[in-house]
Amino acid sequence: MSKETGMSLIRSRRGLSAKVASGLGITRGAVAQWNVVPSELVVRIEQITGFPREALRPDLYERTPTEEARA
């Protein structure tokens, strides 16, 4: 299983922080201040980025055995 956090996933893709900010109606600077994906925004960010919520916040969501096999 990857140790990459949800925010490192977002930051590692060029332009994705801006896309998240735009999709949420906030500034890129606000997104840049996050250390973790805010729990209340996980589902919306999952929809914007396509990253599963289990990858964005593994401390809140468990992967199913099927997802583990794909990883």
C-alpha positions as CSV (number, residue, x, y, z in Angstrom):
1,M,0.0,0.0,0.0
2,S,1.3,3.5,-0.9
3,K,2.3,5.9,1.9
4,E,1.3,8.8,-0.4
5,T,-1.2,11.1,1.3
6,G,-4.2,12.7,-0.3
7,M,-2.5,16.1,-0.4
8,S,0.7,14.7,-1.9
9,L,-1.4,13.1,-4.6
10,I,-3.1,16.4,-5.4
11,R,0.2,18.3,-5.3
12,S,2.0,15.8,-7.5
13,R,-0.3,16.4,-10.5
14,R,0.3,19.6,-12.4
15,G,-2.6,21.9,-12.2
16,L,-4.7,19.7,-9.9
17,S,-4.6,22.1,-6.9
18,A,-6.0,24.8,-9.2
19,K,-8.7,22.4,-10.5
20,V,-9.7,21.5,-6.9
21,A,-9.7,25.1,-5.9
22,S,-11.9,26.1,-8.9
23,G,-14.2,23.2,-8.3
24,L,-14.7,24.2,-4.7
25,G,-14.9,27.9,-5.4
26,I,-11.9,28.7,-3.2
27,T,-8.4,30.0,-4.0
28,R,-5.4,27.9,-4.8
29,G,-3.7,29.5,-1.7
30,A,-6.4,28.0,0.5
31,V,-5.8,24.5,-1.0
32,A,-2.0,25.0,-0.5
33,Q,-2.5,25.6,3.2
34,W,-4.1,22.2,3.8
35,N,-1.9,19.5,5.4
36,V,-4.6,16.9,4.9
37,V,-7.8,16.9,2.7
38,P,-10.5,18.3,4.9
39,S,-12.9,15.6,6.0
40,E,-16.0,17.6,5.0
41,L,-14.6,18.0,1.4
42,V,-13.4,14.4,0.7
43,V,-16.4,13.4,-1.4
44,R,-16.4,16.6,-3.4
45,I,-12.6,16.3,-4.0
46,E,-13.1,12.7,-5.0
47,Q,-15.5,13.8,-7.7
48,I,-13.2,16.6,-8.9
49,T,-10.0,14.6,-8.9
50,G,-11.1,11.1,-9.6
51,F,-9.0,9.9,-6.7
52,P,-10.9,7.5,-4.4
53,R,-11.7,8.7,-0.9
54,E,-9.7,5.9,0.5
55,A,-6.6,7.4,-1.1
56,L,-7.5,11.0,-0.1
57,R,-8.1,10.2,3.6
58,P,-7.0,6.6,4.4
59,D,-7.4,7.5,8.1
60,L,-11.2,7.9,7.6
61,Y,-12.0,5.4,4.8
62,E,-10.9,1.7,4.6
63,R,-10.0,0.0,1.3
64,T,-11.9,-3.1,0.5
65,P,-10.1,-6.3,-0.4
66,T,-10.9,-5.7,-4.1
67,E,-9.2,-2.3,-3.9
68,E,-6.2,-3.7,-2.1
69,A,-5.8,-6.3,-4.9
70,R,-5.8,-3.5,-7.5
71,A,-3.2,-1.4,-5.6
